[in-house]
Amino acid sequence: MNIAFIPVRAGSKSIPLKNIKLLNGKPLVYWTALAAQNANCIDRLVIATDSEVIKTTVLGFGFEKLCVYDRNPENAVDTASTESVMLEYIEQSDLKDDDLFFLIQATSPLLKSEHIDRMYKEFSENDADSMFSGVREKQFKWIERKTPHPNPLPMGEGDDVSLEPVNYDYRNRPRRQEFKGLIAENGACYINSVNNIKRDKCRLSGKISACELPSYTLYELDEPSDWIIVEEIMKNT
């Protein structure tokens, strides 16, 4: 069985009830739920929530694959990890160890059903243990390195900060068309087996592969300004 799992909660520091805030006329979570509903590879769609309002909203979608899981409030607080609610559901479900678990984030509404089906195809062909959806970035990236000052001041003041390139040699700058860049997780979808998740308590484990999706899927909805950008993209994709 292939299960799509979308965790949503009522609490949100930036936007109250963000997961059902309207985006292009539909609640935010509708778009990823629609993608999972229409993906040929998905057998069951589970939306896990601690909110009766969200529960009523998503059941109103009328999706035949969809069911709602009432998540433990302890796993819906700001400090709770996504893995905690994944494991909670797995422990309470009828899933088998070799079933595949598709973690899908409601804040990635640009994910489409064809992306999920392509991920599943590549996952099967690559003989991977787990997979994430990502976008290839070709920006030249640098990281800050702190070197402790020889005579350290209180609270770490006075540390020297230097910059080091992460993904290229600045003395031999590559042409963009020849530059491979880096693959960044877009946070939209992850695939792993139930057994791996139970064993490693992580969404990714073992031999990890990436499925490259279009660059526009990198956008996630976390701040009010994100709504404006994503709505415009949705109108043109």
VENCORHU-V312445 format. One record per residue. N is the residue number from 1. D_CENTER is the distance of its C-alpha to the mean C-alpha in Angstrom with 2 decimals. Layout:
BEGIN
{{N	D_CENTER} {N	D_CENTER}}
END
This chain:
BEGIN
{{1	20.84} {2	17.32} {3	15.39} {4	12.34} {5	11.14} {6	9.76} {7	10.49} {8	12.17} {9	15.00} {10	17.98} {11	17.90} {12	16.54} {13	18.44} {14	18.04} {15	18.34} {16	19.96} {17	18.49} {18	15.80} {19	14.06} {20	17.37} {21	18.54} {22	19.87} {23	18.23} {24	20.76} {25	22.64} {26	20.04} {27	17.92} {28	14.38} {29	13.00} {30	15.59} {31	13.91} {32	10.94} {33	13.61} {34	15.97} {35	13.93} {36	13.75} {37	17.38} {38	18.59} {39	16.99} {40	20.01} {41	18.36} {42	17.02} {43	19.76} {44	18.43} {45	15.92} {46	15.49} {47	14.47} {48	14.98} {49	16.55} {50	19.34} {51	20.77} {52	23.62} {53	23.13} {54	19.56} {55	20.89} {56	23.77} {57	21.75} {58	19.39} {59	22.41} {60	24.10} {61	21.90} {62	24.13} {63	21.67} {64	23.52} {65	20.67} {66	19.30} {67	20.24} {68	19.37} {69	19.08} {70	20.63} {71	18.65} {72	20.78} {73	21.09} {74	20.98} {75	17.34} {76	16.55} {77	17.94} {78	16.47} {79	17.00} {80	15.50} {81	12.53} {82	9.85} {83	11.79} {84	14.90} {85	14.28} {86	13.10} {87	16.40} {88	18.32} {89	17.65} {90	18.41} {91	21.60} {92	22.72} {93	21.98} {94	24.08} {95	21.56} {96	23.16} {97	22.17} {98	21.82} {99	19.59} {100	16.15} {101	13.11} {102	10.18} {103	7.28} {104	5.94} {105	4.71} {106	8.15} {107	7.83} {108	7.06} {109	10.58} {110	11.54} {111	10.02} {112	13.31} {113	14.98} {114	16.46} {115	13.22} {116	12.41} {117	16.08} {118	16.16} {119	13.43} {120	15.56} {121	18.68} {122	17.70} {123	16.46} {124	19.90} {125	21.86} {126	20.53} {127	21.39} {128	18.19} {129	17.34} {130	13.57} {131	11.31} {132	8.10} {133	7.83} {134	9.29} {135	12.04} {136	15.43} {137	16.79} {138	20.55} {139	21.29} {140	23.60} {141	21.98} {142	23.98} {143	23.60} {144	25.93} {145	28.11} {146	30.36} {147	33.81} {148	35.76} {149	38.92} {150	42.11} {151	43.36} {152	40.31} {153	40.56} {154	39.40} {155	35.65} {156	34.88} {157	36.40} {158	37.74} {159	35.17} {160	35.12} {161	31.87} {162	31.60} {163	29.10} {164	28.21} {165	26.52} {166	23.37} {167	23.33} {168	26.81} {169	30.50} {170	31.72} {171	35.25} {172	34.41} {173	31.94} {174	30.62} {175	30.82} {176	27.53} {177	28.10} {178	28.59} {179	25.72} {180	22.76} {181	20.55} {182	17.28} {183	13.98} {184	11.12} {185	7.46} {186	6.16} {187	2.45} {188	3.61} {189	5.05} {190	6.76} {191	10.49} {192	13.03} {193	16.40} {194	17.37} {195	19.99} {196	17.85} {197	15.60} {198	18.90} {199	20.53} {200	18.10} {201	16.18} {202	12.96} {203	9.96} {204	11.49} {205	15.26} {206	18.36} {207	18.46} {208	15.04} {209	14.68} {210	12.56} {211	12.68} {212	13.44} {213	12.67} {214	14.76} {215	14.60} {216	14.20} {217	10.61} {218	9.83} {219	10.68} {220	8.73} {221	11.20} {222	12.29} {223	15.98} {224	18.74} {225	19.34} {226	15.93} {227	17.32} {228	20.23} {229	18.44} {230	15.96} {231	18.88} {232	20.98} {233	18.55} {234	18.28} {235	22.07} {236	22.39} {237	19.97}}
END
